[in-house]
Structure formats: C-alpha cells, structure tokens
C-alpha cells in the first residue's frame, strides 16, 4: 500500500495532517518530525488502521 501524507492549512493558519497507508503506531513515527516543525498538537484522531494489528507472519524452524 502506498503511504501518503496530506497537509491542510486553513485561513487561520491551523494545520491538519492526515496520513494513509499505515497500520498501528507507525503513522506516529512518520508524522513526528512534521508535528515538531508545525508546533503544538491540539487534537489527534485515529483511523481504524491505527488499531489494526500488524499481520506479518514469522516462521522459525528448529532441530532438536
């Protein structure tokens, strides 16, 4: 899935940041530098994908 970030700036100068293509808390790691540059974060809203678990499967074989 393509990762995308959208910035919306209203006439009062307030910035809204929206991200798509992330699951779990990886979106916060991605937006952290932008939030630091913009300033104080007034509100955060999370999409369903934030609460989704990563479904990456790992397989380990051992010999006894």
N, C-alpha and C positions, 0 to 999 in steps of 0.2 A: 504494500500500500504506500502511496506517495504521502510524504509528510509535508504539511502546508501550514504556514502561519499567516494570519491576516491582521492588519492593524487598521482600526477605525478611529479617526480623530474627529470629534465634534467641534462645533463652532466655539465652544467654551474652552477648548484645548484638552478635554479629557480623552484619554486613550483607552480603547478597548482592544484586547489581544485575544484572538481566537486561534486555536490550533486544531488540526485534523490529522489523522493517520497515526496517532499514538495510542498505546494501551498502558494502563497502570500509571504510575507516577513518573514515567519517562517524560511526559509533557512538561512537568515542573522543572526537570533538569534542563530541558530545551529552552524554556522561557525565562529561566533565572537571570541570565545576563541582560535580557531586554527589560525585565522588571526593574533591575538595579539601575539601568540607564534612564528609565522613564520616571522613577520616583516611587512614592508611597502607593501601595496597592490598597484600594478601598474595598474591593469585593472580589471573590473568586467563585465561579460557578463551574462545576464539573459535569462533563458529559458521561453517558453510560460507559464509554470506553475506559474512563479513568478507573472504574470499579471492576473492570474485567480482569481476570487473572491471565497472566501470560500462559499460553498453552504449549510452550516449547517442550518437546519431549526429549528426554535423555535416556540412553540405554547403556548399561555397564555390564560387561560380562566378566566373570571371574572364574578362575580354575582352582579347585580345591585338591 
